[in-house]
């Protein structure tokens, strides 16, 4: 039996059992009998039967597209696979390649089983000897170029160990299977077999069989996001990069070792221990005042909501408008007067890198990134700052930026000078 057929049988099992118990004049099983069975994953298609509007809104999010089955939907591929074009692009990275361009494996379309990613870039999942692997090429949807990806060791990195738990739902590491491609309903709400099997009349019992993240304490609710939006390693199984065994509502620390405490490669952080790439938002948030005050991921971001999403980052408000909905007391004085358009995000959540994975990666410590910190760390490369990140100031010296900021704090908005260099007469 094929893996997909096994998955479909698993999805249908709760419904079949319920029909068997309730059919042919039988009174059916009691609530106690139903919930005595092990909880299993059933897939988001079962959820839409009762929660159609929420299902439709989830289908509009990137969560529903983190992994797509190419064998069922060829349109999941956002580009063509032309080996000549791909190798031409790869040659541009010649010095960085660990394998000669002509020896890099490029899959044929019929070899691709799944795609991973869609908005910023796309990777391609192939099957070899019964296991799934990420092919050593990826397509950047913004620059429309091909780049290499683990071309030297891709066959030693099984997809299910490195990516599976955060790009699919209901992953069984031992069996090498998963119930649903993508981050489905049960990724955040937990296995739903009991919830589906119980009759609607058992409304209060049904509620107890499913996790509603909005009703969890902020700290526990945010750990659901942190399971995949953080950089760490499994505590249960070596060389696995996601929290094996974690379920929504549980404490994440029992299943995931933070990179800083796990002996991992600490080069993936900046000098102030903040993240320098994607998948580190949770790590940053833990060191923020938002975490101290109970401001959770869902205070700013929604997972799914009815209607069209207002922003690509699924924030409740757009840009700095999201910040000003809470920080209503801020006024355009002193340092805040430098940018009269109230660009909170530009200074408190600046871009720390451009990622093929997720576009611009924004810092989530929410602290102002000062040029003084960059200077102390040894330069912008060691620690970026909010001012140098801006295209207008990227070539301005750190000393000039520091002087301008100090003047703005002491004297309200300083007069504009070329590249913010102020004359001795004005500074006095």
BELVEN-V215149 format. One record per backbone hydrogen bond with DSSP energy under -0.5 kcal/mol. NH is the residue of the N-H (numbers start at 1). CO is the residue of the C=O. Records with the same first field share a line. If there is no record, write none. Layout:
NH: CO / CO
This chain:
6: 2
7: 3
8: 4
9: 5
10: 6
11: 7
12: 8
13: 9
14: 10
16: 12
17: 13
18: 14
19: 15
20: 16
21: 17
22: 18
23: 19
26: 23
28: 21
34: 30
35: 31
36: 32
37: 34
46: 43
47: 43
48: 44
49: 46
50: 47
51: 47
55: 51
56: 52
57: 53
58: 54
59: 55
60: 56 / 57
61: 58
64: 58 / 61
65: 62
66: 63
68: 115
70: 68 / 113
71: 113
73: 69
76: 73
77: 74
82: 80
83: 81
86: 82
87: 83
88: 84
89: 85
90: 86
91: 87
92: 89
93: 90
94: 91
96: 93
97: 93 / 94
103: 100
104: 100 / 101
107: 105
111: 108
112: 108 / 109
113: 125
114: 125
115: 68
116: 123
117: 65 / 66
122: 139
123: 116
124: 137
125: 114
126: 133
127: 111
128: 131
131: 128
133: 126
134: 157
135: 124 / 133
138: 147
139: 122
140: 138 / 145
141: 120 / 139
142: 120
144: 140
145: 140
147: 138
149: 136
153: 150
154: 150
156: 153
157: 154
159: 132
161: 158
162: 158
163: 159
164: 159
165: 160
166: 163
167: 163 / 164
168: 164
169: 180
172: 177
173: 171
176: 172
177: 172
179: 169
180: 169
182: 167
183: 63
184: 182
187: 184
188: 184 / 185
189: 185
190: 186
193: 40
196: 192
197: 193
198: 194
202: 199
203: 201
206: 202
207: 203
208: 204
209: 205 / 206
210: 207
211: 189
212: 210
213: 211
215: 212
216: 213
221: 217
222: 218
223: 219
224: 220 / 221
225: 221
226: 222
227: 223
228: 225
229: 225
232: 230
233: 257
234: 240
235: 255
240: 237
241: 161
244: 242
246: 243
250: 247
254: 251
255: 252
256: 252
257: 233
258: 256
259: 231
261: 258
262: 258 / 259
264: 259
266: 264
268: 265
269: 266
270: 274
271: 382
273: 270
276: 268
282: 229
284: 280
285: 281
286: 282
287: 283 / 284
288: 285
289: 365
291: 285
292: 288
293: 289
294: 290 / 291
295: 290
296: 294
299: 296
300: 296 / 297
301: 297
302: 314
314: 311
316: 300
321: 318
322: 319
324: 320
325: 321
326: 323
327: 323
328: 326
330: 327
333: 331
336: 333
337: 334
338: 335
340: 338
342: 339
344: 342
347: 343 / 344
348: 344
349: 345
352: 361
353: 361
355: 353 / 359
359: 355
361: 353
362: 360
363: 350
369: 347
370: 368
373: 370
374: 370
375: 371
376: 372
377: 373
378: 374
379: 374
382: 379
383: 379
386: 369
387: 369
389: 385
390: 386 / 387
393: 390
394: 390
396: 393
401: 397
402: 398
403: 399
404: 400
405: 401
406: 402
407: 403
408: 404
409: 405
410: 406
411: 407
412: 408
420: 417
421: 418
422: 420
427: 423
428: 424
